[in-house]
Amino acid sequence: MLGLRDNHIGPVGTQYLAYGLQHNRTLTTLDLRNNQIGDVGAQYVADALQHNTTLTTLILYVIQIREDFIREINKFLERNKIEIKS
């Protein structure tokens, strides 16, 4: 579990986080609640999830992204049986 709730993470921080997520093989839960990742950050996360095989839970409450990004991420997560909380 990596809890990053309320850390004021924006798109740039999310880019670095996504790089780590892409290469991580042990993390099962990522909590990004109440950050400002925005649409760009959401795209970084979506791209990273295509390469991550261990994440099972992604928590995305109040992250300031468009509804269509939520749907796009959710489709990928459902295909890979990852639970999303938003």
CNS distance restraints for C-alpha pairs under 8 A (distance, minus, plus):
assign (resid   1 and name CA) (resid  27 and name CA) 6.31 0.50 0.50
assign (resid   1 and name CA) (resid  28 and name CA) 6.17 0.50 0.50
assign (resid   1 and name CA) (resid  29 and name CA) 4.57 0.50 0.50
assign (resid   1 and name CA) (resid  30 and name CA) 5.93 0.50 0.50
assign (resid   1 and name CA) (resid  31 and name CA) 7.64 0.50 0.50
assign (resid   2 and name CA) (resid  27 and name CA) 7.33 0.50 0.50
assign (resid   2 and name CA) (resid  29 and name CA) 6.26 0.50 0.50
assign (resid   2 and name CA) (resid  30 and name CA) 5.04 0.50 0.50
assign (resid   2 and name CA) (resid  31 and name CA) 6.24 0.50 0.50
assign (resid   3 and name CA) (resid  30 and name CA) 6.20 0.50 0.50
assign (resid   3 and name CA) (resid  31 and name CA) 4.81 0.50 0.50
assign (resid   3 and name CA) (resid  32 and name CA) 6.96 0.50 0.50
assign (resid   4 and name CA) (resid  30 and name CA) 7.62 0.50 0.50
assign (resid   4 and name CA) (resid  31 and name CA) 5.61 0.50 0.50
assign (resid   4 and name CA) (resid  32 and name CA) 5.30 0.50 0.50
assign (resid   4 and name CA) (resid  33 and name CA) 7.14 0.50 0.50
assign (resid   5 and name CA) (resid  31 and name CA) 6.07 0.50 0.50
assign (resid   5 and name CA) (resid  32 and name CA) 5.25 0.50 0.50
assign (resid   5 and name CA) (resid  33 and name CA) 4.68 0.50 0.50
assign (resid   5 and name CA) (resid  34 and name CA) 5.89 0.50 0.50
assign (resid   5 and name CA) (resid  35 and name CA) 6.87 0.50 0.50
assign (resid   6 and name CA) (resid  32 and name CA) 7.80 0.50 0.50
assign (resid   6 and name CA) (resid  33 and name CA) 6.47 0.50 0.50
assign (resid   6 and name CA) (resid  34 and name CA) 5.09 0.50 0.50
assign (resid   6 and name CA) (resid  35 and name CA) 5.74 0.50 0.50
assign (resid   7 and name CA) (resid  34 and name CA) 7.72 0.50 0.50
assign (resid   7 and name CA) (resid  35 and name CA) 6.27 0.50 0.50
assign (resid   8 and name CA) (resid  34 and name CA) 7.64 0.50 0.50
assign (resid   8 and name CA) (resid  35 and name CA) 5.03 0.50 0.50
assign (resid   8 and name CA) (resid  36 and name CA) 6.14 0.50 0.50
assign (resid   9 and name CA) (resid  13 and name CA) 5.48 0.50 0.50
assign (resid   9 and name CA) (resid  14 and name CA) 6.51 0.50 0.50
assign (resid   9 and name CA) (resid  35 and name CA) 5.24 0.50 0.50
assign (resid   9 and name CA) (resid  36 and name CA) 5.70 0.50 0.50
assign (resid   9 and name CA) (resid  37 and name CA) 6.01 0.50 0.50
assign (resid  10 and name CA) (resid  14 and name CA) 6.10 0.50 0.50
assign (resid  10 and name CA) (resid  35 and name CA) 6.77 0.50 0.50
assign (resid  10 and name CA) (resid  36 and name CA) 4.79 0.50 0.50
assign (resid  10 and name CA) (resid  37 and name CA) 4.29 0.50 0.50
assign (resid  10 and name CA) (resid  38 and name CA) 6.94 0.50 0.50
assign (resid  10 and name CA) (resid  41 and name CA) 7.00 0.50 0.50
assign (resid  11 and name CA) (resid  15 and name CA) 6.20 0.50 0.50
assign (resid  11 and name CA) (resid  36 and name CA) 7.26 0.50 0.50
assign (resid  11 and name CA) (resid  37 and name CA) 4.73 0.50 0.50
assign (resid  11 and name CA) (resid  38 and name CA) 6.25 0.50 0.50
assign (resid  11 and name CA) (resid  39 and name CA) 7.95 0.50 0.50
assign (resid  11 and name CA) (resid  40 and name CA) 5.86 0.50 0.50
assign (resid  11 and name CA) (resid  41 and name CA) 4.33 0.50 0.50
assign (resid  12 and name CA) (resid  16 and name CA) 6.79 0.50 0.50
assign (resid  12 and name CA) (resid  41 and name CA) 7.29 0.50 0.50
assign (resid  13 and name CA) (resid  17 and name CA) 6.25 0.50 0.50
assign (resid  13 and name CA) (resid  37 and name CA) 7.93 0.50 0.50
assign (resid  14 and name CA) (resid  18 and name CA) 5.87 0.50 0.50
assign (resid  14 and name CA) (resid  37 and name CA) 6.26 0.50 0.50
assign (resid  14 and name CA) (resid  41 and name CA) 5.26 0.50 0.50
assign (resid  14 and name CA) (resid  42 and name CA) 7.97 0.50 0.50
assign (resid  14 and name CA) (resid  44 and name CA) 6.84 0.50 0.50
assign (resid  14 and name CA) (resid  45 and name CA) 7.30 0.50 0.50
assign (resid  15 and name CA) (resid  19 and name CA) 6.36 0.50 0.50
assign (resid  15 and name CA) (resid  41 and name CA) 6.40 0.50 0.50
assign (resid  15 and name CA) (resid  44 and name CA) 5.78 0.50 0.50
assign (resid  15 and name CA) (resid  45 and name CA) 7.75 0.50 0.50
assign (resid  16 and name CA) (resid  20 and name CA) 6.54 0.50 0.50
assign (resid  17 and name CA) (resid  21 and name CA) 6.11 0.50 0.50
assign (resid  18 and name CA) (resid  22 and name CA) 5.96 0.50 0.50
assign (resid  18 and name CA) (resid  44 and name CA) 5.79 0.50 0.50
assign (resid  18 and name CA) (resid  45 and name CA) 5.34 0.50 0.50
assign (resid  18 and name CA) (resid  47 and name CA) 7.86 0.50 0.50
assign (resid  18 and name CA) (resid  48 and name CA) 5.39 0.50 0.50
assign (resid  19 and name CA) (resid  23 and name CA) 6.70 0.50 0.50
assign (resid  19 and name CA) (resid  48 and name CA) 6.71 0.50 0.50
assign (resid  20 and name CA) (resid  24 and name CA) 5.94 0.50 0.50
assign (resid  21 and name CA) (resid  48 and name CA) 6.11 0.50 0.50
assign (resid  21 and name CA) (resid  49 and name CA) 7.36 0.50 0.50
assign (resid  21 and name CA) (resid  52 and name CA) 6.62 0.50 0.50
assign (resid  22 and name CA) (resid  48 and name CA) 4.51 0.50 0.50
assign (resid  22 and name CA) (resid  49 and name CA) 6.46 0.50 0.50
assign (resid  22 and name CA) (resid  50 and name CA) 7.72 0.50 0.50
assign (resid  22 and name CA) (resid  51 and name CA) 5.34 0.50 0.50
assign (resid  22 and name CA) (resid  52 and name CA) 5.28 0.50 0.50
assign (resid  23 and name CA) (resid  51 and name CA) 7.39 0.50 0.50
assign (resid  23 and name CA) (resid  52 and name CA) 6.86 0.50 0.50
assign (resid  24 and name CA) (resid  52 and name CA) 6.82 0.50 0.50
assign (resid  24 and name CA) (resid  54 and name CA) 7.93 0.50 0.50
assign (resid  25 and name CA) (resid  52 and name CA) 7.06 0.50 0.50
assign (resid  25 and name CA) (resid  53 and name CA) 6.93 0.50 0.50
assign (resid  25 and name CA) (resid  54 and name CA) 5.84 0.50 0.50
assign (resid  26 and name CA) (resid  54 and name CA) 6.16 0.50 0.50
assign (resid  26 and name CA) (resid  55 and name CA) 7.88 0.50 0.50
assign (resid  27 and name CA) (resid  54 and name CA) 6.21 0.50 0.50
assign (resid  27 and name CA) (resid  55 and name CA) 5.81 0.50 0.50
assign (resid  28 and name CA) (resid  54 and name CA) 5.56 0.50 0.50
assign (resid  28 and name CA) (resid  55 and name CA) 4.01 0.50 0.50
assign (resid  28 and name CA) (resid  56 and name CA) 5.12 0.50 0.50
assign (resid  28 and name CA) (resid  57 and name CA) 6.36 0.50 0.50
assign (resid  29 and name CA) (resid  55 and name CA) 5.83 0.50 0.50
assign (resid  29 and name CA) (resid  56 and name CA) 6.02 0.50 0.50
assign (resid  29 and name CA) (resid  57 and name CA) 4.62 0.50 0.50
assign (resid  29 and name CA) (resid  58 and name CA) 5.88 0.50 0.50
assign (resid  29 and name CA) (resid  59 and name CA) 7.87 0.50 0.50
assign (resid  30 and name CA) (resid  55 and name CA) 7.56 0.50 0.50
assign (resid  30 and name CA) (resid  57 and name CA) 6.37 0.50 0.50
assign (resid  30 and name CA) (resid  58 and name CA) 5.00 0.50 0.50
assign (resid  30 and name CA) (resid  59 and name CA) 6.23 0.50 0.50
assign (resid  31 and name CA) (resid  58 and name CA) 6.03 0.50 0.50
assign (resid  31 and name CA) (resid  59 and name CA) 4.62 0.50 0.50
assign (resid  31 and name CA) (resid  60 and name CA) 6.72 0.50 0.50
assign (resid  32 and name CA) (resid  58 and name CA) 7.62 0.50 0.50
assign (resid  32 and name CA) (resid  59 and name CA) 5.78 0.50 0.50
assign (resid  32 and name CA) (resid  60 and name CA) 5.36 0.50 0.50
assign (resid  32 and name CA) (resid  61 and name CA) 7.29 0.50 0.50
assign (resid  32 and name CA) (resid  63 and name CA) 7.44 0.50 0.50
assign (resid  33 and name CA) (resid  59 and name CA) 6.18 0.50 0.50
assign (resid  33 and name CA) (resid  60 and name CA) 5.06 0.50 0.50
assign (resid  33 and name CA) (resid  61 and name CA) 4.63 0.50 0.50
assign (resid  33 and name CA) (resid  62 and name CA) 5.96 0.50 0.50
assign (resid  33 and name CA) (resid  63 and name CA) 6.38 0.50 0.50
assign (resid  34 and name CA) (resid  60 and name CA) 7.64 0.50 0.50
assign (resid  34 and name CA) (resid  61 and name CA) 6.03 0.50 0.50
assign (resid  34 and name CA) (resid  62 and name CA) 4.75 0.50 0.50
assign (resid  34 and name CA) (resid  63 and name CA) 5.39 0.50 0.50
assign (resid  35 and name CA) (resid  62 and name CA) 6.85 0.50 0.50
assign (resid  35 and name CA) (resid  63 and name CA) 5.03 0.50 0.50
assign (resid  35 and name CA) (resid  64 and name CA) 7.59 0.50 0.50
assign (resid  36 and name CA) (resid  63 and name CA) 5.26 0.50 0.50
assign (resid  36 and name CA) (resid  64 and name CA) 5.80 0.50 0.50
assign (resid  37 and name CA) (resid  41 and name CA) 4.65 0.50 0.50
assign (resid  37 and name CA) (resid  42 and name CA) 6.41 0.50 0.50
assign (resid  37 and name CA) (resid  63 and name CA) 5.94 0.50 0.50
assign (resid  37 and name CA) (resid  64 and name CA) 6.76 0.50 0.50
assign (resid  37 and name CA) (resid  65 and name CA) 7.34 0.50 0.50
assign (resid  38 and name CA) (resid  42 and name CA) 6.18 0.50 0.50
assign (resid  38 and name CA) (resid  63 and name CA) 6.56 0.50 0.50
assign (resid  38 and name CA) (resid  64 and name CA) 5.22 0.50 0.50
assign (resid  38 and name CA) (resid  65 and name CA) 4.71 0.50 0.50
assign (resid  38 and name CA) (resid  66 and name CA) 7.83 0.50 0.50
assign (resid  39 and name CA) (resid  43 and name CA) 6.29 0.50 0.50
assign (resid  39 and name CA) (resid  64 and name CA) 7.60 0.50 0.50
assign (resid  39 and name CA) (resid  65 and name CA) 4.94 0.50 0.50
assign (resid  39 and name CA) (resid  66 and name CA) 6.43 0.50 0.50
assign (resid  39 and name CA) (resid  69 and name CA) 6.93 0.50 0.50
assign (resid  40 and name CA) (resid  44 and name CA) 6.48 0.50 0.50
assign (resid  41 and name CA) (resid  45 and name CA) 6.34 0.50 0.50
assign (resid  42 and name CA) (resid  46 and name CA) 6.14 0.50 0.50
assign (resid  42 and name CA) (resid  65 and name CA) 7.01 0.50 0.50
assign (resid  42 and name CA) (resid  69 and name CA) 6.80 0.50 0.50
assign (resid  42 and name CA) (resid  73 and name CA) 7.99 0.50 0.50
assign (resid  43 and name CA) (resid  47 and name CA) 6.08 0.50 0.50
assign (resid  43 and name CA) (resid  69 and name CA) 7.50 0.50 0.50
assign (resid  44 and name CA) (resid  48 and name CA) 6.17 0.50 0.50
assign (resid  45 and name CA) (resid  49 and name CA) 6.15 0.50 0.50
assign (resid  46 and name CA) (resid  50 and name CA) 6.80 0.50 0.50
assign (resid  46 and name CA) (resid  72 and name CA) 7.96 0.50 0.50
assign (resid  46 and name CA) (resid  73 and name CA) 5.71 0.50 0.50
assign (resid  46 and name CA) (resid  76 and name CA) 7.81 0.50 0.50
assign (resid  47 and name CA) (resid  51 and name CA) 7.56 0.50 0.50
assign (resid  48 and name CA) (resid  52 and name CA) 6.47 0.50 0.50
assign (resid  49 and name CA) (resid  53 and name CA) 7.72 0.50 0.50
assign (resid  50 and name CA) (resid  76 and name CA) 7.88 0.50 0.50
assign (resid  55 and name CA) (resid  82 and name CA) 6.74 0.50 0.50
assign (resid  56 and name CA) (resid  81 and name CA) 7.04 0.50 0.50
assign (resid  56 and name CA) (resid  82 and name CA) 4.38 0.50 0.50
assign (resid  56 and name CA) (resid  83 and name CA) 5.87 0.50 0.50
assign (resid  57 and name CA) (resid  82 and name CA) 5.55 0.50 0.50
assign (resid  57 and name CA) (resid  83 and name CA) 4.63 0.50 0.50
assign (resid  57 and name CA) (resid  84 and name CA) 5.81 0.50 0.50
assign (resid  57 and name CA) (resid  85 and name CA) 7.65 0.50 0.50
assign (resid  58 and name CA) (resid  82 and name CA) 7.30 0.50 0.50
assign (resid  58 and name CA) (resid  83 and name CA) 6.30 0.50 0.50
assign (resid  58 and name CA) (resid  84 and name CA) 4.94 0.50 0.50
assign (resid  58 and name CA) (resid  85 and name CA) 6.35 0.50 0.50
assign (resid  59 and name CA) (resid  84 and name CA) 5.85 0.50 0.50
assign (resid  59 and name CA) (resid  85 and name CA) 4.68 0.50 0.50
assign (resid  59 and name CA) (resid  86 and name CA) 6.18 0.50 0.50
assign (resid  60 and name CA) (resid  84 and name CA) 7.32 0.50 0.50
assign (resid  60 and name CA) (resid  85 and name CA) 5.93 0.50 0.50
assign (resid  60 and name CA) (resid  86 and name CA) 4.83 0.50 0.50
assign (resid  61 and name CA) (resid  85 and name CA) 6.90 0.50 0.50
assign (resid  61 and name CA) (resid  86 and name CA) 4.55 0.50 0.50
assign (resid  62 and name CA) (resid  86 and name CA) 7.54 0.50 0.50
assign (resid  65 and name CA) (resid  69 and name CA) 6.68 0.50 0.50
assign (resid  65 and name CA) (resid  70 and name CA) 7.31 0.50 0.50
assign (resid  66 and name CA) (resid  70 and name CA) 6.78 0.50 0.50
assign (resid  67 and name CA) (resid  71 and name CA) 6.38 0.50 0.50
assign (resid  68 and name CA) (resid  72 and name CA) 6.17 0.50 0.50
assign (resid  69 and name CA) (resid  73 and name CA) 6.08 0.50 0.50
assign (resid  70 and name CA) (resid  74 and name CA) 5.92 0.50 0.50
assign (resid  71 and name CA) (resid  75 and name CA) 6.17 0.50 0.50
assign (resid  72 and name CA) (resid  76 and name CA) 6.64 0.50 0.50
assign (resid  73 and name CA) (resid  77 and name CA) 6.18 0.50 0.50
assign (resid  74 and name CA) (resid  78 and name CA) 6.01 0.50 0.50
assign (resid  74 and name CA) (resid  84 and name CA) 6.90 0.50 0.50
assign (resid  75 and name CA) (resid  79 and name CA) 6.32 0.50 0.50
assign (resid  76 and name CA) (resid  80 and name CA) 6.39 0.50 0.50
assign (resid  77 and name CA) (resid  81 and name CA) 5.82 0.50 0.50
assign (resid  77 and name CA) (resid  82 and name CA) 4.69 0.50 0.50
assign (resid  77 and name CA) (resid  83 and name CA) 6.77 0.50 0.50
assign (resid  77 and name CA) (resid  84 and name CA) 7.13 0.50 0.50
assign (resid  78 and name CA) (resid  82 and name CA) 5.92 0.50 0.50
assign (resid  78 and name CA) (resid  83 and name CA) 7.33 0.50 0.50
